[in-house]
Amino acid sequence: MTESPLSMTLDRNSPVPLYFQVAQEMEQRIRTGALPAGTRLENEIVLADRLGLSRPTLRRAIEYLVDRGMLVRKRGVGTQVVTPRVRRPVELSSLYDDLARAGQRPRTEVLDLRVEPASDAVAAALEVAPDTEVYTLERLRYAGEEPLAIMHNHLPLGLVELSADALAGTGLYNLIRAAGANLKIASQAIGARGATAGEARMLGETRGAPLLTMDRTVYDDTGRVVEAGSHVYRASLYTFELTLTA
């Protein structure tokens, strides 16, 4: 466990509050690895004095990062950096692209890829006749070195040619779009449950650990179903963001 003496330049004439300048700078260092997970911050009194801040201002910056899942306070240990959560907007985008945009270095293990007759449930989701042959795939998605999500997908044949190498190298939606499909809209349900023993083993969690779930059906601009997915995400590393309007 390392302890980091922080220093940074603050613009005291800026309209941006000082606490937010500190929080932004620390968030940037955490995301780039300059402040790696496990780093322990100095005592608040020492750090506030070093930065020329009042303790309430520094405490507000730290609380902001605690709320965003980047710092954690531990009794007897102090304030530590943790692996930041992936904050994903709820929109029609791929997890691969969202991770890449966030600088999280996505990596994929293809656990299963096969063509098989669709079960009744899969046929209904893809709007095809039961026993129609479809793609079935299972992938383990990493953010950097951390396993983040287990993804199960079903696709109709004839839409895109899939291979393990292609799926390991980019996101599924990139492959679908490259094949000429115009993804237009999706229906989606988000929930939560405990991890099974198998899921916990793959994700580096304990059995029963909280997982976020997402079931999604995606349509192209002709109204055809192009993909049905069922994914689970580590709640300790992942959040969905929604924008609500009145």
N, C-alpha and C positions, 0 to 999 in steps of 0.2 A: 504494500500500500504506500503510494507516494504522497507527499504533501507539496502543494504548488504555491509559491509566493507570487501572487498575481500583480502585474502592473499594467496600466493602460492609460492612454491619453483621452481625457474627456473634454468636450467642448462646452464650457460653462456659459457661453453666450448663445448656445443653440436653443431653439424652442422645444427640442426633444428633452423630456425630463431626464435628469441624471441617472435615476434608477434604471430607466429603460435603455440608456446608452450602455450601462454596465451589463444589463441582461443580454442585450443584443451581441455585445462583444464576446461575452462568455458563451453564448449559444453558438456563435460562429466557431469558436475554438473547440467546443465539444463536437460539433458536426464534422470539423476537419481533422479531428484526432489530436489537435494540439493539447487538449485536455482529455486524455483517454479515460475510459471507464475505470473506476477504482481510485482516481485521483482524489485526495482529501484536501479541502480548502482550509486555509488558515483560520484561526480564531477570528470571529467577526470584529472584535475590537481592533485587532492588529490589522486586519484587511481594510477596515473602514479608515483607519489612520493612514495606511499606506496610500489609499486612493484619494484621501482628502475629503471623505464623505462623512455624513452623520450616520450613526448606527441604524436609525429608522430607514434612511435611504438605501443603505446596503441591504438591510433585511428585506425590504420590498423587492429588490432585484433578485435576491435568492428565492423568495417565495414565488416570484413569477416563474422561475426556472423549475422549482419543485412542482408547481402546478402543471407545467408542461412535460413533466416526467424526465427531466434532464439532471436534476439533483435530488438527493434524498438525505434526510436528516436521520442519523442513527444515534441513539443514546449511548454515551460513552465513547463514541467514535468521532462524531462531528458531521460535517456536511461533505458528502461525496458525490462525485460524478458517476452517473449510471449511463448505460447504453440508451441513447434517446429513442423515444417511440417514433414509429413511422406515422405521420399524420396525413391521412388520405382523404381528399374531398370525395363526397359521394357524387360521382359523375361517371359518364361512360368512358372510362380510361382503363388501361391495363395496369396491374400492380407493377409489372416490370418497368414501364415507362415512369410511373410515379416514383419508384425507388431511384431510377436513374436521374430524374430531375432533382431529387432531394440529395443527390450525392451519396446514396447508400450502397452503391456497387452491387446491383442485383446479380444473383447466380442461381441457376436452376439445376436440380437433379431430376431427371425423368425416371420415375419409378415404374411406370407402366404405360404402354402404348399398344393398343390392339384394335382390331376390327371385330365386332361381335354383334349378334342379334340384339336389338333393343328390347329391354324389359318393358312391361306395360307402362311403368312410371316414366321411363326415359322416352318412350315413344310418344306419350302424352305431352311431355315437355317440349320435344322437338317437332310435334305435330306431324308425325309419320305413323305408318301402320306398325302394329306390334310385330316383332321379329325382323323388321327392316335392319339391315346391317348399318352400323354407325361406328364412328371412332369413339373409343373410351380411353381417357388418359388420366394419369395421376402424376403430380409433380410436387416436389418439395422446393419451395422458394426461400432463398437466403437474402438477408440484407447484410452485406459484408460477410462476416464469418458467423453471423447468428442465424439459425433457422427461424423463419418467421411464419410461414404459412404452408398448409397442405391443401392442394388444389385438385379437385376432381372435375373433369369436363367431359361433355358428350357433344359431338358434332355430326351432322349428316355427311355422308360420303358425297363426293363430287363437288364440294365447295372449295377444298384446299387439300393439297397433298402434304401430309404431315410425316416428319421423321424425328427420331430422338435427337439427332444432331441439330436440326433446325430449332426444335423446342428448347434445347439447352442454350442456344445462342441468342435468342430474342424472345419477345413476348408473343403470346398466342394471337392477340389482336393485330400485331404487326404482320404476322403471316396471313391472317384472314384478309386484311386490307390489301396486302401485296398480291393476293389472288384475285382481286377485283371486286370484293364485296364492300359495300358502303354501309358501315354500321351506323344505325340511325337512333335506336331507342332500346331501352331495357326495362324490364320489371325486376324489382329487387326486394328481398326481405333480409333484414339484419336481426340477429339474435345473439344469444350467449348460452353456453353450457360448459360442463366440466370435461376435461380431456380423458379419453379412454387410455388404457395402458399403452396401446400401440401408438397413438398420437403423442402421448407424453414422451415416449422413447424417441420418436423422430424429432420432436420440437425441443428436447432438452428441458422439459418441464416435469413436474410430479403428476401422478395420476390424480384426476379431479381438479387440476389447475384450471382457472377460468380461461375459456377460449371465446373469441368473437366468431360468429358464423355469418356467412353471406350466401344466399341462394339467388342466382341471377339467370334470367333468360334474355338473350339479346336478339334483336330483329334488325334486318337490313332495310334499305329504303323501299323495298317492294313488299314488306310485311312478312318476309320469310324468316323463320327461326334459323339463326346461324350457329348458336351455341347455348348450351345450358350448363351452368357451373354450380358447384357446391363447395365452398371453401371454408377453412377454419384458420384463425389467426391467433397468435399469442397475445392475450390481453395486456400482458406486461410490457409489450413492445409496440402495440398497434392501437390506433384510434381512428374512428371515422369522424369526419367533420361535415356538418350540415349547415347550410345557410338558409335561415328562415326569414320570410318577408310577410308583412301584414298588408 
